[in-house]
């Protein structure tokens, strides 16, 4: 069993986690990033809306980030954290394989897990022609026949939003029926076709979506389908810390503008605190959390040296005048 000491440990090696680790590495902190290797966008072929890297493969972006971390002496290791314990001056992290690390600060950047509606064929097309964010993927399917599979009342906003990318939009609204007549009027005024029969399956050909089938057996031809999945924030490894959560879908971690959680040695970044943020948002929150952790450690270092200096002066005084 290994036992290592760090200034900071970042849990999660996605865009948020690597950005946090980069900031800490540049601050010359002994930093470890533990990555389970399952970023949220691993199903997509390209990342968009990342200035200077638009259209890059998500895995290539992370690989580039890991290479950059190596320059600053940041360690990146594959693994999963099973438990975090508060030991006062440090946090003790135990991994699934038994490896133990201690850190003065921890940044949680494990993201979220998307759970799709139970519709046959949906999972296989996720990230390709079954999509979530129109800002991330809408331009690539602009002008095509688009569908939106409603999953909650929030889907109304998604339906109206998708209309910006195409005049041919079909809204599958069974999950949120009965629609308020005001809402129905708004959708129809934009030429959005409403299907209130439950969706049972999606049909594909050569790996691309071709139609959405409803319970009546009708196949509605679409080229891409937008759907808002349920988000799961799975941080059972930190349950012992009693971190505050928001009363929102997925119960994301409650943080301030710097990523600080309710625990003085724990910060959070990325989708674990903001489930609807895209890659550049995750990167920004990671950088902010990394800088905030370094600032907190600087304060702690200063307090320690002030206290040590005071003790040293007391000893010298005692020795001189004893």
N, C-alpha and C positions, 0 to 999 in steps of 0.2 A: 504494500500500500504506500502510495506517495503522499507526501504532505508538503505543500509549498505555500509561501507567504507572498502576498501581492499588495500593492497600493490599491488597485482596483481590479475587479473582475466584471467583465461584461458578459451577460448571459444572452446569447443570440448573435448570429453572424450574418444577418441580413443588412440592408442598407442602413438602418438605424444603428444597429450594434457596431458595425464596422466604422461608421462615422464617429460614434462615441469613442471607440478604441483609438482611432486616428488622432483625435484631439488630445487624448490622454498620452499617447505616445509622443506627440510633439511637445507635450509639457514634461517629458522625461520621467513619466511615472512608470513604475513596474506594473505592467498591464497584461492581463490574460483575457482572451475572448474564447468562450466555450460555445461551439456551434453544433447544433444537432443536424444541420444540413437539410432543412425543410422550409425554405423561404416561401412565403405566401404566393409569390408570383412565379413559382417554378413551372406552372402549367402553361405560361405564356411564352411565345417565341421572341417577343420584342418588348422593350420598355420605352414608353413615349413620355413626353413632357419633362424630360430631364435635360436641361440646357447643356449643350455641348456633347451630349450622348444620346440624342433622340434616335430611337430605333435599335439601340444596342440589345444584344441578347442578355437577359437578366443574369444568367450564370457568368457571362463574360464580364459584366459590370462588377460582380462580387469578386471574381478572380483578380481583376485589376485592383480592387480595394485591398484584398489580402496581400498582394505584392507590395502595395504602398506601405501597409502596416509593417512589413518585414524591415523596411528601411529605418523605422523608428524603434525597433526592438520589441514590438508587441508580439506576444505569443498567441497563436490561434490554434486551438485544439478541438478535434471532433469529440463530441460527447453530449451527455444530457445530465442536468442537475436534478437530483432526487430530493434534496432537502437543504434548507438554509437555517442555521441557528444563530441567535444573537449571543455573543460572548462578551459583550461590553465594548472593549476597545477594537474588536474585530468581529466579522461575520464568518462563520464556519460553513463552507459549502461542501456537501458530499454528493458525489456523482453516482449514477446508476452502477458504474463499474467499481465503486468503492474508493475512487481517488478523492482525496480531501485537499481542499485549498482554503486558505484564510485570506480575507481581504478587509482593508479598512473601509472600503466602499464597494457597493455593487450597483450595477446598472442592469435593469431587466429590459431586454429588447427582444423578447421571444415572439412578438407578433400575435396573430390570431389564426384560428382555423376556420375556413369557410364550410358551412354545411348547406348543401343545395336541397331544394324541394325533392320529394320522392317522385321523380318523373323518369320513366324508362329512357335511357340513352343520354340523359343530361350530363352525367359525370364524364362520359367519354369525350364530350365536345367542349368541356370547360376550359376556358383560356384560349380557345381557337375561334369557334363561331358561336359559342355560348359565352357571353361576356358580362361584365359587371359595370365598369366605369366608362361612360361615353367620352369623358375627357382623355382617358387612356387609350381607347380603341375606336372611338366614334369616327374619326377622320378616315380610317382604313375601310370602313363599311358605309361611308357617306353615299347617299343616293340609292342604296340598295333597299330591298324589302326587309324592314326591321320589325321585330316583335319585342314586346316587353311582357314578361311573365310576372304578374303582381304577386307579392308575398306578404305585404303588410300595407297599412295606410300610407307609409312613406313611399310606396311604389307610385303613387299619383305624381309625385314630383319627378320621379325617374321617367315616367311615361311622357310627361310634358317636355322634359329635357331632351329625350331621344328624338323628339320631333324636329329639333334644330338640325339634325344630321340627315334627315330624309323626310320626304313628303308621303312616303308609303310606310305607315306605322300601324301595326295591329297590337292592341292591348288585350291581353288575356287576364280578365279580372275576376275569375270565379272565387279566388281566395279572399277578395275584399268586397264581394257583393253582400247586400244591395248597395250599389253606388248612390251617393247623394245626387239628386237631379242636377244640382248646380255643377257638380264635378262632371257628370255625364255631358252636360251642355258644353262645358269648357273643352272637353276632349273632342267632341264632335265638331265644334267650331274650327278646330285645327285640322279637320279631315282625318282624325284618328279612328280607325275601325275598332269597335269593341266586340270582343267575344267573351260571353259570360259563362260558357260551358266549360267545365273542368278540363284541364289538359292532362292527358294520360301518357303521352310519349312524344319524343322528337325523332324524326326520320333523317338519316344522313346517307350520303353517297360519296365514296372516295374520301371519307373523313371530314366532309363538310356538311353543315346543316342544309336540309332542303325543305323540310316542312314540320309544322307542329300539329300533332293529332289531338283532337278533343274526344271527350267521352261519347259523343254522338257518332264518332267515326269519320268526322270531317277532317281533311288534311288542309291546313292553311299554309300556303307556300311562303316561306321566309328565308332570307339568306343569312341572317344573324339574329340571335335572341339575347336580349338583355334580361338579367335577373339579379335581384339583390339577395344574396345568401344570408343565412343567419350566421352571426359571428360568434365564435367561442374563444374566450380568453382563458387559456388553460395555464394557470400558474400555481398548481397545487403544491409545487416544491417550496413556495413561499408562504403557505398557509400559516405556519407557525409565527410569522411576523405580524399578522393581523393588519395587513395593509388596507387602507381605506379604498373603497371602490365607488364608482359612479353608479347611480340608479338609472342605467341606460342599457339598451340591448347589448348583451355580452358582458356586462358589468366590468368595463375597463377600469384600470387603475386611476385613481384620482391624483393628479400632479399639479404643481404650480407651473409658472411660465418657464422655469429652468429645468423642469422634469423631476423636482423633488417630490417624494411620496410622503406619507405620514410617518415613515421611519427615518430617523436622522442619518442613517448610513445607506439608504436605498433611494435610487433614482430610477426613472423609467423613460423609455423613448420609443417612438414609432407606434405601430398599430395597437400595442398592448395598452396604450393610454389614449390613442386616437384612432379607432378602428377604420375610419373612413379616409384617413390620410393617404396620399399617393407616395411614390418613391421620393420625390424631392422634399415633401413634408417630413417623411421619416428621416431623411438625411439631416434636415435642419434640426429636428428635435434631438437627434443623436449628438450632433455637434454641440448643441446647447447643454445637454446633460453632461457630456464629457468635460466641457469647460467648467460647469457648475461643480462637478466632483473635484476637479483640481483646485478650484477656489476654496472649497470646504477643507480639503486636505492641507492647503497652505495655512488656513486659519488654525487648524489643529496643530500643525508643525510649529507655528509661532507660539501658541499657548504652551506647548510642551517645552520649548526652549526657554520661555520666560519662567515657567515653574522650575525647570532644572537650574537655571541661573540663580533663582531665589534660594533654592536649597543649597547650592554651592556657596553662596555668600553667607548663609546662616552657619554652615560648617566652618568656613574660614573665620567668621566672627567668634565662634565658640572656641576654636583652636587658639586664636590670638589672645583672647581675654580670659581663658579658663584659669 
